[in-house]
Amino acid sequence: MSEPLLTIRNLRASVDDKEVLKGIDLSVAAGEVAAIMGPNGSGKSTLSNVLAGRDGYEVTDGEVRYDGQDLLAMEPEERAATGVFMAFQYPVEIPGVVNATFTRTALNAQRKARGESAIDAIDFLKGARATLARLEMDEDFLRRDVNAGFSGGEKKRNEIFQMAMLEPRLAILDETDSGLDIDALRIVATGVNAMRNPERALVVITHYQRLLEYVVPDSVHVLADGRIARSGDRELALELERAGYAAFQPA
Amino acid sequence: MTPLRETVETVERASGEYRYGFVTDIETERAPTGLNEEIVRFISAKKEEPEWLLEWRLKAFRMWLGLEDREPRWANVHFPKIDFQEACYYAAPKQEGDGPASLDEVDPELLRTYEKLGIPLREQEVLAGVAGAGNVAVDAVFDSVSVATTFKDKLAEMGVIFCPISEAVRDHPELVRKYLGSVVPQGDNFYAALNSAVFSDGSFVYVPKGVQCPMELSTYFRINAQGTGQFERTLIIADEGSRVSYLEGCTAPQRDENQLHAAVVELVALKDAEIKYSTVQNWYPGDAEGKGGIYNFVTKRGACRGADSKISWTQVETGSAITWKYPSVLLQGDRSIGEFYSVAISNLRQQADTGTKMIHLGRDTRSTIISKGISAGRGQQTYRGLVRVQPKAGGARNFTQCDSLLIGDTCGGHTVPYIDVRHPGAEVAHEATTSRISDAQLFYCRQRGLDPEEAVSMIVNGFCRDVLQQLPMEFAVEAQKLLGISLEGAVG
């Protein structure tokens, strides 16, 4: 088997001088859906932010290889251009910028960085409409300002929409299921499943098992106190659902 | 390539440097340095003006002398005292005989300058161009004189007069005499008096009754010569039931000295007439230490003289070291409408004190003010606006929204609204917000693939959208790029 798409070795990171990630080891292969589960405060969001390159997270040790490259040495926009996408837990509002413009500008910025030609507005719109239909979203959505005045569910669906349009190779979904009702959860899951293919890896970060009923993971990893405490298959998620995280909490 | 497209791409290629800072090497005829009655006479003689206009200038000059040491000091801008005797009040590209009759007679060096600036002077290019090239007639003012006006003939067919004001003085004296100084009187303020005494050139527009001007009219102002000020005078008259959209653009070479630009713009809208006046101002802003740049001290005022008339100011102010400017509307006619849409950027060490005055005189008059101020670097920005409702202006309504966006923590944004209501039935609403570009917004954009400057540009353009939408299509695109460029280096 070839090298995994993503390899994390002994990753340590601090926020405000407090160590949150205490030596993470994890690899995710292309085509794999890896679920990372854990109690609140275990470092799930820190891990996704570190992978995406957000300021304020200091990596103190370890390395992250992505597609043969040193991911941590790259700027956030360079990571994006090489195919790293993060679906935000709290998507940000950008008043005055419509969704269609935002997403197309992002897509073309990435394409430009990869030396590809720009997608024109008409081709973009065609693809966007098809994606929206799949996500059961109204076309009107393209003309609305990015996340401004969106409900929680709409914001999360917008993340999935952007993911579908940007076609990343590594998608990190940071608690995408939080705050969703059952219908929205099903729609989001459909959107995520549509992204599954042998070239792409998905890292699904979640507190609950319920998203995994729809997006069935290939591997499940329990993050507790800044380390991967246990890894397994889908059964592990079901076990956590029954027994909770008590076994992994610091005494 | 169409000229406008070229402009956009020229701007795109710019990398944080002021792109228009070059100097055109051309022989210039100048007035002696300094300001006195002789200089006023010199300018008037150069332009072969009639006696009445010379007298008008001299009267203004005497008023200016009376206003000496009465420079406005209330604005929130700081600069060393200007020595008005050190400037040159007239500079013109040298030419043989009369002014150019057609573009073919214009000095090719000048045409190259405008080409470099991306200004579509060559009518044939615009005519041959695709839809995106726009339908724009241009008057190009180089230092103190107008060098070329395009599409004159086509406009004349509809009775629209669009020419340098010096030409209007010669060919349409009755109109100029009737309206010049009728909105901004000679003694209105220090800079207006100065302009009235020494104004050099500018555009004149008259749109006859019932005519919808078929194309955008545009003036492009360029300060080239060293040690000169530019004192242009623009007069636009929309006769009853007519409509016109006008745009001005400005650039200047990059110089270490400060140069003065003190323009006066007067608009007159008669009954049922509508004037839309847009400005994209990109004078040289000075460098990061505050050296050089244009002092932009401008008096712009429109009078809605007739009932149901409308005047709309839209401005995108990205340049100048100091901006002092309050495009205003006198709402004299009943049911007349005044609008002010503004985006102003202060980056580097730029200072801007800008806003508007809406003076409600007629019944059921309405005004809207949307101001978007963006401060970055060590820029300081003040919105200063006056809404006045006079005792006879029953049913007057105003809505004002002032939003400030701060980038970084070494800049400032200030809002100074004056509201003076003398009629109990008036409705005046003022909303103001101040926000910052958040790290979360920046990171969100970067995670999607935008570099920090693209991200700031996008967020700022979103912040200004309400105003940019007011610009004519072709110019909106250019303005968007300009906003991005003006803010380059604003984020680490």
Interface residues (C-beta under 8 A of the other chain):
Chain A: A52 G53 R54 D55 G56 E75 P76 E77 R79 A80 A81 F85 M86 F88 Y90 P91 V92 E93 I94 P95 G96 V97 F102 T103 T105 A106 L107 A109 Q110 A113 D145 V146 Q162 L166
Chain B: S438 D439 A440 Q441 F443 Y444 C445 R446 Q447 R448 G449 L450 D451 E454 M458 I459 N461 G462 F463 C464 R465 D466
